[in-house]
Amino acid sequence: MFRVEINVKVRDVIERHKAKVLEETGSAISNEYIAVNAGINSTTLYKILSGENKPSLDTLAKLASYMKIDDLNEFVEFRRVS
């Protein structure tokens, strides 16, 4: 038997999205802008990005929908630890 560590990588996905928007439009977007357009509370997003909270499946789905990501696995990394 082995254990699996799950790493939620919301910060990486959001940073890639922000870079893509900047490249495509020449305009930077804030985390608050992302939260509002994804339909989540900006404080919730801040707490997720700071590591204070883990995102719910609903929150991940809202972020994925806003960023046009079809697969929630984009947000998660699985690693065998033993």
N, C-alpha and C positions, 0 to 999 in steps of 0.2 A: 504494500500500500504506500502511497505517497501523498504529500500535501501540495496544494496549489495556492499560490499567492496571487491575489487579484489586485492589479494596480489600475485605478481609475485615472485616466489622463485627460481630464477636461481642459486643464490649462494648456496643454500642448495643442489640442484640437482648436481651441479658441484663438491661440496665438497664430496658428497657421491660417485660420479664417481671416483674422485681422490683417495679416500680411497680404493675403490674396486680394482683399477689398482695397487695400492701399495701392497695390500694384495695378489693379484694374481701373480704379477711379481716381487715384491720386489723392484721395481723402482718407484720413485715419478715422476709425470708429472706436468708441469707448466701450468698456465692459457694460456700462449702464445702458448704452444704446442696444447692445446685444440682448441684455436682459429684457428690456421693454419690448423689443421686436420678437423675442422668443416667447413672450407672455409669462415671464417669471419675475419674481421680485428681485430688484438689484442687490438687496442685502443677502438674499439667498445665494446669488451667484458669487458675491464677494466671499461669503463664508466657505463656499465650495472651493473657490480658487485659492483661498488662504490655507486650506486644509482643515479648517475648523469643523466643517460638515461634509458628509458624503452625499452625493446627489441621489435623489430617488430615480426610479425608472421613468416616472412621468416627466421629471425635469430633464433627464437625458433625451427623452423623446421630443420634448419641446425644443431643446437646443438643436437636435439633429434636424428637425423639421425646418427651423429657421435657417440653418446653414446648408440645407439641401443635402444632408447625409442620409443615405438609404440604410446603412448598416450600423446599428449601435455598437458593434464590435470595434468600430473606429475609436470609441472612447475607452475601451478596456484592453488591458494587457494581462495575459495569464502566464504565470511562470511556475514551473515545477521547482519546489524547494527541498524536497526530500523523497 
